[in-house]
Amino acid sequence: MTKLRPRDIAALPTDTTDEQITALLTSDYETFCTCVVAEATRRHIPKQLRRVLEKPEWQDDWVDALIGAEASLQIAVLRARYEDGPHSTRAVRNTQALAAVRTRLHAVRSYAKRHAARHRPVELPAEHREVRAAMKLLVREHLAEYGQIITELAAGIGVAADLGRAPAADTAALTRWLLTAGPAAPHVPAITDRAQQLEHMTDEDFDRVVAADVQRDPEEVELCHPLLLDRWGASLARLADISVAQLGLPPRPMATIADVDLTVAGLDSDAAYRRINQFRFLAHVQQRWLEQKTLARRLRQRVAVWQDTVTRPLVESARGELKRRHPDGYAEALAVVRGRQGVRPEVVPRPPESVEPSSAPQAAHVFMERVMEVGWDARLEVGQRPDGGFQARVDAVRDAALLRAAYTRKIKNKGGGRGHAWTLTFVGIRVSDVGWVRLPRLSDAVDLAALPSDGFSDAVKRYQSADE
């Protein structure tokens, strides 16, 4: 199959449909990156390409592809300036492409941030939260019966009763689980002999295969198999650390290359080309790392959507059936929940000067559930600040590491008791040998939480270097 170039994407017919663009973006990762570069650097592209890329499910992949393109263009600019001079046609063309990619990267990040602000999770009303809490108590009281109901309902639609307990962190375990979860599960390719061979290699041999693949000498397509995604990422991280050390650069997240690093001044020709080639290798490691990250994220997203689609109706039906069988037990559970939260059965008028109590944001509950799914102990605290606003904090602990997400909510007017939406004010992690490190996004905290304990501190240190 002929590889597409940005000019090929720009030459697509203007009547190309959204479905055709989506098929192009999902055909393979290299084609996806080519489409992203074309959108950033070409003046005329099919409008459908940008429309599809702007969908929420593509935003993280879009950002990662632009980061990879930025690294490649940085090296292209360095080489063109060294070989042809800073004002050569090739150097100017590559510099303009680099500027276009960086401009687009900034715009896409801003667009994603605005979209996230507009689509914050809606906070559940108090009545709904009480019902959910009461149902959890009822389920806990009749756990065996509830499990039997789930099993019967799942059997009725031909799925496994434990499909809600998919492995959360390890793609190898997740892949093996999907292959036994039945025909309704998201498709993953069968485990080939070559994939099994790679899985059982020592880290040293596996790293050699990954290094050769980075240079396409030879390309190892089985590294993209879901079974190997996490191990592939760990190997690329090791290769990046080695390359960064050889170049004498400070460690940064995802082996980011800064423009100030790109210098060959004072070196003879052999030394200059050796350094340029080291930079090229590091840029290629970063690109493959971003590809691995994208493929792993897509796999987990597919599983999460499938689980939610299948398990949500099952859970709702099972809880409804349990509530029907035990109406008195549910009423008692609801009374217990209201008693804990200080809610009286009768309606009590609120004095004009009082402020409506605020529960924690839904995003905090979701974050706490996500980190608990991958083995962290988490708790949520909510309190009122001296200025009348509210604060919420999720603390998650595993071994000697502490993850924290903090939110605040201001009060518009104390008389009306109406508040602003919750705002995420801090997300960070603390480990014993590093101290507190602020993370750029809540999703980074979730990604870190899914990492195994081995090498966890090293991953945190990469964020620390970027924060400094």
ABEGO torsion letter per residue (X at the ends): XBBBBAAAAAABBAABBAAAAAAAAAABAAAAAAAAAAAAABABBBAAAAAAAABAAAAAAAAAAAAAAAAAAAAAAAAAAAAAEAABAAAAAAAAAAAAAAAAAAAAAAAAAAAAAAABBBBBBAAAAAAAAAAAAAAAABAAAAAAAAAAAAAAAGBBAAAAABBAABAAAAAAAAAAAEAABBBBBBBBAAAAAAAABBAAAAAAAAAAAAAGOBBBAAAABAAAAAAAAAAAAAAAAAAAAAAGBBBBBGGBBBAAABBABGBBAAAAAAAAAAAAAAAAAAAAAAAAAAAAAAAAAAAAAAAAAAAAAAAAAAAAAAAAABAAAAAAAAAAAAAAAGBBABBBBBBAABBBBBBBBAAAAAAAAAAAAAGBBBBBBBBBBAAGBBBBBBBBBBEABBBBBBBBBBBABAAAGBBBBBBBABBBBBBAAAEBBBBABAAAAAAAAABBABGAAAAAAAAAAAAX
